[in-house]
Amino acid sequence: MPKQRITREMVVNAAFELARTGGMEQVLVKTIAEKLGCSVQPIYSYCKNMDELRRDIELQAKNFIQDYLSVHIDKDDLFRSTGQAYIQISKTEPHLFRLFILQQRDGISSLKELYQAETSPEISPTIAQKYGITLAEAQDLHLNMLIYTIGLGTIFSVCTPGISAEEIFSLQESAYQAFLNQLLKHGGEKNE
């Protein structure tokens, strides 16, 4: 039987699956070769270094998460359902969630820059319209929930046997109400 030709795509996909099921610590040349049923030589020929492979895996993880979110977001409740989808993926894909969240973000020196880099531009106008608040207030609310949701998702992804989803969603909803009430209270004080 002729030998299978190992491609760069096969190497990246095998490495991604190893990261998905066991975390980046499982992504070793030896384990990739074992997964592909080949020697380590083809792996070395496609991966000049592990940093390059890591970037490929991170990109694949980002695309996977974006695809997951697009399927699990309720367009009629974009803000809340996005947060809930992040929490859900942190439970169902904990290694990918951590890989996505903990990847280096270059060129970010403020929370405003992080917000602009990481969020969809259509969410804050939707929030502003829904609650009758300014765009800046909507961005503040969204940033606060983004920070809180990332924290909850990270906790959710590292606990075994695991915190119940109901408890996590309840905390997320409480934070949402608290941030919104604080914003509306301050908005009302400005109008007096």
N, C-alpha and C positions, 0 to 999 in steps of 0.2 A: 504494500500500500504506500503511495507517495506521501511524503511529509507535507503537513499543512504549512503554508506560508504564513508567518506571523506578521501582521501589519501594525503600524503605529496605533491605529484606531482600536485594534484588539487589545493592545497593551493598555491603553488609556481606559477602555471599558472594563477590563479585568481589574485594574487598579481602583477604579471607581466602585465596583462591586465589593471589593475588599474593604474599602473605606466605609461604604454604606453598611455593611454587615458587622464590621469589627472596629471601625475607627481608623484614623490615619496610621496608628501604630502598627496596623496589620499590613500596610503597604510597604513591602520590602521586595527587592528584586527576586529573591528566592520564592516568596509566596506568589508573586505575579507569575513567575515561570511555572510553578506548580499548578496554578489555576488554569494556565494555558496549555499545560502538558508539554512543555518545551524546556530547553536548557536556558540558562540565564543569558546566553550570548545575544539572542534577539532583543531581549529587554534592554541590555546595555547599548545596543546599536540604535535604539529609538530614544532612549532617555540619556541625554548627555549628563544630566544630574537630576537629583530627586526634587530640587526646587522647581524645575520646569514641569515635571510630572505633577507635582503638587498643585501648581497653577492650573494645569489642565483639569485635575480632579475638582478643584474649587470652582472652576467655570462650569463644569458639568453639574456640580451640586447646586450652584446658583440657578442654572436653567431648570433643573429638576424641581426645585422649590417654587420657582416662578410658574412652572406648568401646574404644579399641585395647587397653588393659590388660585390660579385662574379658573380651575375647575370647582374649587370649594368656596368661592366668594359669592355671596348673594348681592347681585347688582342693586337690589332695592334697599339693602342695608350694608353698603360698602364698608363703612368705617368699622362697625362692630364685627361683621363677618370676617374681615381681614385679620383682626386680632385673634378671633377664635380659630381661624385656619392656621395661623402661626403656632398657636398653642397645640392644636391637633397634630401638626407635622412634627412638633418637638417630641411628641409621644410616639408617633408611628415611625419616625425616621430620626431617632435621637443622634446618631453619628453624623448624618448629613446636616441636621440642624446646627449642631455644635461647630461643624466644619464651616458652614455658611456664616454663622454669627461671629466666630472667632477668627475669621480670615483678616489679614492685614488690610487696612483701608488707608491708602496713601493719600496725602494731600488734604487730610481732614484736620483742622485745628480748632474747630468749634462745633458745638451741638447743632448750630444752624447749618453749617456745611454738611454735617452728617445727615441731617434731616433732608436737605436738598438732594444729596447723593442717593439716599436710600428709599425715598418715598415716591409714589406716583403723583404727578402734579394735579391729577383730577380729584384727589381725595379731599384736600383742604377746602377747595371751593364748595364741594358737596357738603362738608361739615358746616361751613359758614352759612350756607343757605338753609340747611335743615334746622339749625338752632338760632338763626337770626343774629349771628355774631360776625365780627369783622374777620377778614382773611387772616390777619396776624393772630387773633385769638384762636381761630380754628387751627392754625399751625402749632400754636402753643399746646392746645389740647391734644392734638395728634402726636406731637413730640413726646409729651408726658406719657401718653398711652403706649407709644412705641418703646420707650425706655422701660416702662413697667412690664409690658408684654415680653420683651426680650429677657428680662429678669425671671419672670414666671416660667417662660419656655425653657430657659436654661436649668432652672430648678427641676422642672418636670422631666427634662431629658436625662438627668443624672441620678434620679431617685429610683431605687428598686426595693420592693416590688413595684412601687409607684404610688404617687398621690392620686386620688381619684380625679378624673376630669371635671366632675361636678364641683369639687372644692376649688380647683384652679379657675374654672369659668366663673364661679361665684366671687372669688377674689378679684378677678379681672373686671367683672361688672361693678363691684363695689368701688374699685379705683376709678373706673370710668365715671360713675355717678359723683364721686367726691371731686374729681378734677373738673367736671362740668359744672357742678354746683358752685365751686370756688370761682370759676370763671364768670358764671352768671351773676353771682353775688358782687364781684368786683365790677362787672359791667354795669350793674344796677346802681352801684355807688357812684360811678363816674357820671351817670345820667342825672343824679340828684342835684 
